Amino acid sequence: MAVLLLIDDHPLVHVALEAALPHSPVPLTLISVATAAEAREVLSARAVDLIILDVSLADSNGLEVLRRIKAHDEQQKVLIYSAQQDQHAIRTAMAAGAAGYIVKSQTMAQLLSAILAVLGGHLAFPPLAEPEEASSLLTAKEQQILSLLARGFSNLQIAGQLHISNKTVSTHKKNILDKTGARSVVELAEIWKAQQ
């Protein structure tokens, strides 16, 4: 019997997944926790076959939890179950070592199918569009600002170095975030590093 650990702070997800498990062709047991701290307790007490992890937890960033899990046990199978459906989030989860990614808008049958695929040693990711190079999306000035942001420069430092106003830097930064789909400067730094 495969043991699943669900880490999700929405009680309805637990209820829905518990209701879907009897439809599995193989017996599955579900342990459900709401926080990363509770997950650590469970994982220190017992092994699980698959972790189903939400990226938006009350006490932690799910992708950071994924990185810690994989650092501790790189063989541990982790399936991301998230409301975020942008390509960047999926690629980030893939790069961090997830075995699959299911969007919460998909059906429980699709989640169950992904669980079985990952337990069977397969990957379960949605189809991804070919990544466009950020350099092809960004103007030369935006590329320059992205480079400085990725190296840790503040908006004011960038404004001083490029002899433009702080407001202009902020506008460029907003445009870069919009064009790349990144949600933070940290994600922008990852994009910039991937280009190098």
N, C-alpha and C positions, 0 to 999 in steps of 0.2 A: 504494500500500500504506500503510495507516494504521499509525502507530507508537504503541504503548501503553507507558506507563511505570507499572509496578506498584511502589508503595512500601509494603512489608509485611514485617515481620520474621519471618513464619512461612513456612519453606521449602515446606511442603505447599501453600500457597496458590499459589505460583509453579508448582509441578508440576501442580496441578489446572487452573489457567488455561491453561497451555501445552498440556495435553491437550485442552482444550475448543476452542482456537482453530481447528483444522482443520475444525470444524463450522460455522464462520462462512461466510456467503455472499460475504463480501468478504475479501480477504487482509489479515491482521493480523500485525504483528511485535511481539513482547513483549520489553521490557527490564525487568529486575527488580532492585530494590535493597532493602536492608533498613533503611536509615536516611535521615533527612532530609538529612544531610550528603552521603551518596552521591547522593541525588536532585539536590542543588544542582550537583554535579559534572556529572552527565548533562545537566541542563538548561542549564548554561553552555556545553556542547559541541555540543548539537544541539536542534532543535525536536522536540516530540512532539505528536501529535494529541489524545491523551487521557491524563490521569493518573488512575490508580486508587489511591486513598489510604486506608490504614487509619488510624483516629483514635488508636489506641494503639500508638505506636512506642516503641522502646527509648530513643531519644535525644531524643524530642520529642513534643509534643501535636499530633496530626494536624490538629486544627481550627486551631491556630496556624500550622501549615505551610500549610494551605489559605489562610488570610488573607494570608500572605506571598506565596504564589504569585499570588493575585488582585491584590495590591498591585503586584506586578512586571509582570504581564500579565493584565489583566482579561478578555481574550478566551480565555485558556487554559481548556480544558474539564477539569473535575475531577469524578470520580465517587467518592463515599465508599463504602468497602467495610468494614463494621464489625460487630463482634459486638454492639454496643450497639443496641438496638431501641426505646428509649423515644422518645416523641414529642418531648421536649425536645431530645434529641441531633439528631434529624432536622431540627427547626425551626432549630436553631443552625447546622447545616451549610447549610441552605437560605439563611439570612440571610447567611452568610459567602461565598456565591457558588458553592456546589457546583451542578453540573448534575444530580446524581442521588445516590441513597442506596440501597445494597443491603445487606441484613443477611446476615452470613456463614452463617446457618442456611438461606438460600435456596439453590437448586440452581445449579450452574455454568451451566446453560442459561438461568436467569433473569439471572445476571450477564452472560452473553454478550448476551442480549437488551437489557439496560440499556446495555451498551457500544455496541451498534449504534444504539440510540435516541439516545444522547448524541452519537455521531459524526454522526448524521443531523440534529442541531440540535434535538432534543427534550429535554425534561426526563424524568428517570426516578426519581420519588419514590414511595414507598408511599402509599396513601391515608392522610390524616391526619384525625383527629377534630377537630371544631371546638374551638379552645382555650377552656377555661373561664377566665374572668377570675380571676386569683389572688385578687382582692378578694372574689369570691363563695365562695371556698374557705376563706378565713382569717377568724378572729375579729378583732374590732376591736383587741385587744391584739397579736395576731400581725401585723396590718397595721402597727401602730405600730412594732413591733420590726423588721419587714422594712424599713421606711423608714429607721430608724436604722442598721441593718446596711448598707444600700445606700449610705449616706452615709459609711461607713467607721468607724463607732463600734465599739468593742470590747464584748464581753459585760459587762465591769466598768463601762464608761462608760454603757452602756444601763441596767444595774442601778441605778447612781447617779442617773441622770436620771429613771427611772420609779419610783424608790423601791421596788424589788423585789429579791429576792436574785439573785445570779449564777446559782445553780442553776435558778431559775425562768426566767431568760433562756435558759439552755441548753436547758431543756425546750421552751420556745416555739420556739427556733431549730430543734430537732430536728423538732418538729411541722410547722413551715413547710417544711423540706426534704422531709419525707414527703409533705405535701399537694401541693407544687408539682412534685415529681419532680426538683428541682434537686439537684446533688451537691456544690455548694460555695457559698460566700458570693458569689463572682464571678457564678455563674449566678443567684443570688438578686437580685443587683444588676441584671442584665439583665432579669429578670422585672419588678422594680420600675420600671425605666426604661420598659419597654414599656407599663406601666399609665398613665404620666404623660402 
